[in-house]
Amino acid sequence: MQGLGEDFTTLAHAQTWCLLAHFEAQQTMFSLASVSLARSLRIAQMLDLHRLDQEPRLLPLALPPARDWSEMEERRRTWWVIFCSDRFVSATTGWPALILENDVGSVTSIR
């Protein structure tokens, strides 16, 4: 789905909010960290990072195609850092996780 802000949102935005969340958590500002992580997650979802490893025909083009394997790997790692951070926040605070595992495309789903 295009036209909802992803045209001017970049991978760097998702990475920045995730880094901010980690900094806030280190400063024991857990509520702020949770909000920053949620922003990072929503940006990552807008960029379809959660579906990178699904079949290409299922992907809308929120991001231009990766120029090389390192750019694709940066996208993948950004997503998984956000995913792991969400799980860490959930385990630490007892709050529900924001990411449902069923909504994440995995390498095993590729035929």
HUFEN-V26731 format. One record per run of one state. SS is the DSSP state (A for helix, B for strand, O for the rest). FROM is the first residue (numbers start at 1). LEN is the number of residues. If there is no record, write none. Layout:
# HUFEN-V26731
SS:FROM:LEN
SS:FROM:LEN
This chain:
# HUFEN-V26731
O:1:10
A:11:16
O:27:3
A:30:17
O:47:2
A:49:3
O:52:4
A:56:3
O:59:10
A:69:25
O:94:7
A:101:3
O:104:3
A:107:3
O:110:2
